[in-house]
Amino acid sequence: MDTVKINSVVDEHAWAELKALASESQQTIGALLTEAIEEFVRRRRALPDALGHAERSMEENSELGRLLAR
């Protein structure tokens, strides 16, 4: 797997927690960051799809929604 070196500024407490987790889980900080970034991107990309599905469902079932609201 190809890698990329990054440089960023993060909250000191968050960094300490990440370092502790890496030590506890015997993983590298890089491995944890990669996992966190992949999960973040996956959730961010899924959100618009989920919202779109929910909106379409509400439109398709608007009459049912009105009945349930009574």
ROFI-489682 format. One record per atom (N, C-alpha, C): residue in one letter; x, y, z; residue number from 1; atom name. Coordinates in nm, 2 decimals. Each point is the difference from the previous one (the first is absolute). Example, Ala and Ser with C-alpha at 12.3 -4.5 7.8 and 13.67 -1.06 7.14 Angstrom:
% ROFI-489682
+-------+--------+--------+--------+-------+--------+
: kekol :   east :  north :     up : tikol : lodren :
+-------+--------+--------+--------+-------+--------+
:     a :   1.32 :  -0.57 :   0.78 :     1 :      N :
:     a :  -0.09 :   0.12 :   0.00 :     1 :     CA :
:     a :   0.09 :   0.12 :   0.00 :     1 :      C :
:     s :  -0.04 :   0.11 :  -0.07 :     2 :      N :
:     s :   0.09 :   0.11 :   0.00 :     2 :     CA :
:     s :  -0.08 :   0.11 :   0.08 :     2 :      C :
+-------+--------+--------+--------+-------+--------+
% end
This chain:
% ROFI-489682
+-------+--------+--------+--------+-------+--------+
: kekol :   east :  north :     up : tikol : lodren :
+-------+--------+--------+--------+-------+--------+
:     m :   0.08 :  -0.12 :   0.00 :     1 :      N :
:     m :  -0.08 :   0.12 :   0.00 :     1 :     CA :
:     m :   0.09 :   0.12 :   0.00 :     1 :      C :
:     d :  -0.03 :   0.10 :  -0.09 :     2 :      N :
:     d :   0.07 :   0.12 :   0.00 :     2 :     CA :
:     d :  -0.04 :   0.09 :   0.12 :     2 :      C :
:     t :   0.09 :   0.08 :   0.05 :     3 :      N :
:     t :  -0.03 :   0.08 :   0.11 :     3 :     CA :
:     t :   0.03 :   0.15 :  -0.03 :     3 :      C :
:     v :  -0.06 :   0.09 :   0.08 :     4 :      N :
:     v :   0.02 :   0.14 :  -0.02 :     4 :     CA :
:     v :   0.03 :   0.06 :   0.14 :     4 :      C :
:     k :   0.10 :   0.08 :   0.01 :     5 :      N :
:     k :   0.04 :   0.07 :   0.12 :     5 :     CA :
:     k :  -0.09 :   0.12 :   0.02 :     5 :      C :
:     i :  -0.06 :   0.02 :   0.11 :     6 :      N :
:     i :  -0.09 :   0.12 :   0.03 :     6 :     CA :
:     i :   0.06 :   0.08 :   0.11 :     6 :      C :
:     n :  -0.04 :   0.12 :   0.01 :     7 :      N :
:     n :   0.04 :   0.09 :   0.11 :     7 :     CA :
:     n :  -0.13 :   0.08 :   0.03 :     7 :      C :
:     s :  -0.04 :  -0.01 :   0.13 :     8 :      N :
:     s :  -0.12 :   0.07 :   0.04 :     8 :     CA :
:     s :   0.01 :   0.05 :   0.14 :     8 :      C :
:     v :  -0.09 :   0.08 :   0.04 :     9 :      N :
:     v :  -0.01 :   0.05 :   0.14 :     9 :     CA :
:     v :  -0.13 :  -0.06 :   0.06 :     9 :      C :
:     v :   0.01 :  -0.07 :   0.12 :    10 :      N :
:     v :  -0.11 :  -0.05 :   0.06 :    10 :     CA :
:     v :  -0.01 :   0.04 :   0.15 :    10 :      C :
:     d :  -0.11 :  -0.02 :   0.06 :    11 :      N :
:     d :  -0.02 :   0.03 :   0.14 :    11 :     CA :
:     d :   0.09 :  -0.09 :   0.08 :    11 :      C :
:     e :   0.07 :   0.06 :   0.10 :    12 :      N :
:     e :   0.09 :  -0.07 :   0.08 :    12 :     CA :
:     e :  -0.06 :  -0.12 :   0.08 :    12 :      C :
:     h :  -0.12 :   0.02 :   0.05 :    13 :      N :
:     h :  -0.07 :  -0.11 :   0.07 :    13 :     CA :
:     h :  -0.03 :  -0.12 :  -0.10 :    13 :      C :
:     a :  -0.05 :   0.04 :  -0.12 :    14 :      N :
:     a :  -0.03 :  -0.10 :  -0.10 :    14 :     CA :
:     a :   0.13 :  -0.08 :  -0.04 :    14 :      C :
:     w :   0.11 :   0.07 :  -0.01 :    15 :      N :
:     w :   0.12 :  -0.07 :  -0.04 :    15 :     CA :
:     w :   0.05 :  -0.09 :   0.11 :    15 :      C :
:     a :  -0.02 :   0.04 :   0.13 :    16 :      N :
:     a :   0.04 :  -0.08 :   0.11 :    16 :     CA :
:     a :  -0.09 :  -0.13 :   0.00 :    16 :      C :
:     e :  -0.12 :   0.02 :  -0.02 :    17 :      N :
:     e :  -0.09 :  -0.12 :   0.00 :    17 :     CA :
:     e :   0.03 :  -0.09 :  -0.12 :    17 :      C :
:     l :   0.04 :   0.05 :  -0.11 :    18 :      N :
:     l :   0.03 :  -0.08 :  -0.12 :    18 :     CA :
:     l :   0.13 :  -0.08 :   0.03 :    18 :      C :
:     k :   0.10 :   0.07 :   0.06 :    19 :      N :
:     k :   0.12 :  -0.07 :   0.04 :    19 :     CA :
:     k :  -0.02 :  -0.11 :   0.10 :    19 :      C :
:     a :  -0.09 :   0.02 :   0.10 :    20 :      N :
:     a :  -0.03 :  -0.10 :   0.10 :    20 :     CA :
:     a :  -0.07 :  -0.12 :  -0.06 :    20 :      C :
:     l :  -0.09 :   0.03 :  -0.10 :    21 :      N :
:     l :  -0.07 :  -0.11 :  -0.06 :    21 :     CA :
:     l :   0.09 :  -0.08 :  -0.09 :    21 :      C :
:     a :   0.10 :   0.06 :  -0.06 :    22 :      N :
:     a :   0.10 :  -0.07 :  -0.08 :    22 :     CA :
:     a :   0.08 :  -0.09 :   0.09 :    22 :      C :
:     s :   0.04 :   0.05 :   0.11 :    23 :      N :
:     s :   0.07 :  -0.08 :   0.09 :    23 :     CA :
:     s :  -0.08 :  -0.12 :   0.06 :    23 :      C :
:     e :  -0.12 :   0.03 :   0.04 :    24 :      N :
:     e :  -0.09 :  -0.10 :   0.05 :    24 :     CA :
:     e :  -0.03 :  -0.11 :  -0.10 :    24 :      C :
:     s :  -0.02 :   0.04 :  -0.12 :    25 :      N :
:     s :  -0.04 :  -0.10 :  -0.11 :    25 :     CA :
:     s :   0.12 :  -0.06 :  -0.07 :    25 :      C :
:     q :   0.12 :   0.05 :   0.03 :    26 :      N :
:     q :   0.12 :  -0.04 :  -0.06 :    26 :     CA :
:     q :  -0.01 :   0.02 :  -0.16 :    26 :      C :
:     q :  -0.05 :   0.12 :  -0.03 :    27 :      N :
:     q :   0.00 :   0.04 :  -0.14 :    27 :     CA :
:     q :   0.08 :   0.13 :  -0.01 :    27 :      C :
:     t :   0.03 :   0.03 :  -0.12 :    28 :      N :
:     t :   0.07 :   0.13 :  -0.03 :    28 :     CA :
:     t :  -0.10 :   0.11 :  -0.01 :    28 :      C :
:     i :   0.05 :   0.12 :   0.03 :    29 :      N :
:     i :  -0.09 :   0.12 :  -0.01 :    29 :     CA :
:     i :  -0.04 :   0.01 :  -0.15 :    29 :      C :
:     g :   0.09 :  -0.03 :  -0.09 :    30 :      N :
:     g :  -0.04 :   0.00 :  -0.14 :    30 :     CA :
:     g :  -0.11 :  -0.09 :  -0.04 :    30 :      C :
:     a :   0.01 :  -0.12 :   0.06 :    31 :      N :
:     a :  -0.11 :  -0.10 :  -0.03 :    31 :     CA :
:     a :  -0.13 :   0.05 :   0.05 :    31 :      C :
:     l :   0.00 :   0.06 :   0.12 :    32 :      N :
:     l :  -0.13 :   0.05 :   0.06 :    32 :     CA :
:     l :  -0.05 :   0.12 :  -0.08 :    32 :      C :
:     l :   0.09 :   0.08 :  -0.04 :    33 :      N :
:     l :  -0.04 :   0.12 :  -0.08 :    33 :     CA :
:     l :  -0.06 :  -0.05 :  -0.14 :    33 :      C :
:     t :   0.06 :  -0.09 :  -0.06 :    34 :      N :
:     t :  -0.05 :  -0.06 :  -0.12 :    34 :     CA :
:     t :  -0.14 :  -0.05 :   0.01 :    34 :      C :
:     e :  -0.02 :  -0.08 :   0.11 :    35 :      N :
:     e :  -0.13 :  -0.06 :   0.03 :    35 :     CA :
:     e :  -0.10 :   0.11 :   0.03 :    35 :      C :
:     a :   0.03 :   0.10 :   0.07 :    36 :      N :
:     a :  -0.09 :   0.11 :   0.03 :    36 :     CA :
:     a :  -0.04 :   0.08 :  -0.12 :    36 :      C :
:     i :   0.10 :   0.03 :  -0.08 :    37 :      N :
:     i :  -0.02 :   0.07 :  -0.13 :    37 :     CA :
:     i :  -0.10 :  -0.07 :  -0.09 :    37 :      C :
:     e :   0.03 :  -0.13 :  -0.02 :    38 :      N :
:     e :  -0.08 :  -0.09 :  -0.08 :    38 :     CA :
:     e :  -0.15 :   0.00 :   0.05 :    38 :      C :
:     e :  -0.02 :  -0.01 :   0.13 :    39 :      N :
:     e :  -0.13 :  -0.01 :   0.06 :    39 :     CA :
:     e :  -0.07 :   0.14 :  -0.02 :    39 :      C :
:     f :   0.07 :   0.11 :   0.02 :    40 :      N :
:     f :  -0.05 :   0.13 :  -0.01 :    40 :     CA :
:     f :  -0.05 :   0.02 :  -0.14 :    40 :      C :
:     v :   0.08 :  -0.03 :  -0.10 :    41 :      N :
:     v :  -0.03 :   0.02 :  -0.14 :    41 :     CA :
:     v :  -0.12 :  -0.09 :  -0.04 :    41 :      C :
:     r :  -0.01 :  -0.12 :   0.05 :    42 :      N :
:     r :  -0.11 :  -0.09 :  -0.03 :    42 :     CA :
:     r :  -0.13 :   0.05 :   0.05 :    42 :      C :
:     r :   0.00 :   0.05 :   0.13 :    43 :      N :
:     r :  -0.12 :   0.06 :   0.06 :    43 :     CA :
:     r :  -0.04 :   0.13 :  -0.07 :    43 :      C :
:     r :   0.09 :   0.08 :  -0.04 :    44 :      N :
:     r :  -0.03 :   0.13 :  -0.06 :    44 :     CA :
:     r :  -0.06 :  -0.02 :  -0.14 :    44 :      C :
:     r :   0.05 :  -0.10 :  -0.07 :    45 :      N :
:     r :  -0.05 :  -0.03 :  -0.13 :    45 :     CA :
:     r :  -0.14 :  -0.07 :   0.01 :    45 :      C :
:     a :  -0.02 :  -0.07 :   0.10 :    46 :      N :
:     a :  -0.13 :  -0.07 :   0.02 :    46 :     CA :
:     a :  -0.11 :   0.09 :   0.04 :    46 :      C :
:     l :   0.03 :   0.11 :   0.07 :    47 :      N :
:     l :  -0.10 :   0.09 :   0.05 :    47 :     CA :
:     l :  -0.09 :   0.06 :  -0.10 :    47 :      C :
:     p :   0.05 :   0.06 :  -0.11 :    48 :      N :
:     p :  -0.09 :   0.05 :  -0.10 :    48 :     CA :
:     p :  -0.09 :  -0.10 :  -0.07 :    48 :      C :
:     d :   0.05 :  -0.13 :  -0.02 :    49 :      N :
:     d :  -0.08 :  -0.10 :  -0.05 :    49 :     CA :
:     d :  -0.11 :  -0.04 :   0.09 :    49 :      C :
:     a :   0.03 :  -0.01 :   0.13 :    50 :      N :
:     a :  -0.10 :  -0.03 :   0.10 :    50 :     CA :
:     a :  -0.11 :   0.10 :   0.01 :    50 :      C :
:     l :   0.04 :   0.13 :   0.00 :    51 :      N :
:     l :  -0.09 :   0.11 :   0.01 :    51 :     CA :
:     l :  -0.09 :   0.00 :  -0.13 :    51 :      C :
:     g :   0.06 :  -0.03 :  -0.11 :    52 :      N :
:     g :  -0.08 :   0.00 :  -0.13 :    52 :     CA :
:     g :  -0.11 :  -0.11 :   0.01 :    52 :      C :
:     h :   0.04 :  -0.12 :   0.05 :    53 :      N :
:     h :  -0.09 :  -0.11 :   0.01 :    53 :     CA :
:     h :  -0.11 :   0.04 :   0.10 :    53 :      C :
:     a :   0.03 :   0.06 :   0.11 :    54 :      N :
:     a :  -0.10 :   0.04 :   0.10 :    54 :     CA :
:     a :  -0.10 :   0.10 :  -0.06 :    54 :      C :
:     e :   0.06 :   0.10 :  -0.07 :    55 :      N :
:     e :  -0.09 :   0.10 :  -0.06 :    55 :     CA :
:     e :  -0.10 :  -0.06 :  -0.11 :    55 :      C :
:     r :   0.06 :  -0.09 :  -0.08 :    56 :      N :
:     r :  -0.09 :  -0.07 :  -0.10 :    56 :     CA :
:     r :  -0.11 :  -0.08 :   0.07 :    56 :      C :
:     s :   0.04 :  -0.07 :   0.11 :    57 :      N :
:     s :  -0.10 :  -0.08 :   0.07 :    57 :     CA :
:     s :  -0.11 :   0.08 :   0.06 :    57 :      C :
:     m :   0.04 :   0.12 :   0.06 :    58 :      N :
:     m :  -0.10 :   0.08 :   0.05 :    58 :     CA :
:     m :  -0.09 :   0.06 :  -0.10 :    58 :      C :
:     e :   0.05 :   0.03 :  -0.12 :    59 :      N :
:     e :  -0.08 :   0.05 :  -0.11 :    59 :     CA :
:     e :  -0.10 :  -0.11 :  -0.05 :    59 :      C :
:     e :   0.05 :  -0.12 :  -0.01 :    60 :      N :
:     e :  -0.08 :  -0.11 :  -0.05 :    60 :     CA :
:     e :  -0.10 :  -0.04 :   0.10 :    60 :      C :
:     n :   0.02 :   0.02 :   0.13 :    61 :      N :
:     n :  -0.09 :  -0.04 :   0.10 :    61 :     CA :
:     n :  -0.06 :   0.12 :   0.07 :    61 :      C :
:     s :  -0.02 :   0.11 :  -0.07 :    62 :      N :
:     s :  -0.05 :   0.12 :   0.07 :    62 :     CA :
:     s :  -0.14 :  -0.02 :   0.06 :    62 :      C :
:     e :  -0.09 :  -0.07 :  -0.08 :    63 :      N :
:     e :  -0.13 :  -0.03 :   0.05 :    63 :     CA :
:     e :   0.00 :  -0.08 :   0.13 :    63 :      C :
:     l :   0.08 :  -0.10 :   0.01 :    64 :      N :
:     l :   0.02 :  -0.08 :   0.12 :    64 :     CA :
:     l :   0.05 :   0.09 :   0.11 :    64 :      C :
:     g :   0.09 :   0.09 :  -0.02 :    65 :      N :
:     g :   0.05 :   0.09 :   0.10 :    65 :     CA :
:     g :  -0.11 :   0.09 :   0.05 :    65 :      C :
:     r :  -0.09 :   0.05 :  -0.08 :    66 :      N :
:     r :  -0.11 :   0.08 :   0.04 :    66 :     CA :
:     r :  -0.09 :  -0.08 :   0.09 :    66 :      C :
:     l :  -0.03 :  -0.12 :  -0.04 :    67 :      N :
:     l :  -0.09 :  -0.09 :   0.08 :    67 :     CA :
:     l :   0.06 :  -0.03 :   0.14 :    67 :      C :
:     l :   0.13 :  -0.03 :   0.00 :    68 :      N :
:     l :   0.06 :  -0.03 :   0.13 :    68 :     CA :
:     l :   0.01 :   0.13 :   0.09 :    68 :      C :
:     a :   0.01 :   0.11 :  -0.06 :    69 :      N :
:     a :   0.01 :   0.13 :   0.08 :    69 :     CA :
:     a :  -0.13 :   0.03 :   0.07 :    69 :      C :
:     r :  -0.12 :  -0.06 :  -0.05 :    70 :      N :
:     r :  -0.12 :   0.03 :   0.06 :    70 :     CA :
:     r :  -0.01 :  -0.06 :   0.13 :    70 :      C :
+-------+--------+--------+--------+-------+--------+
% end
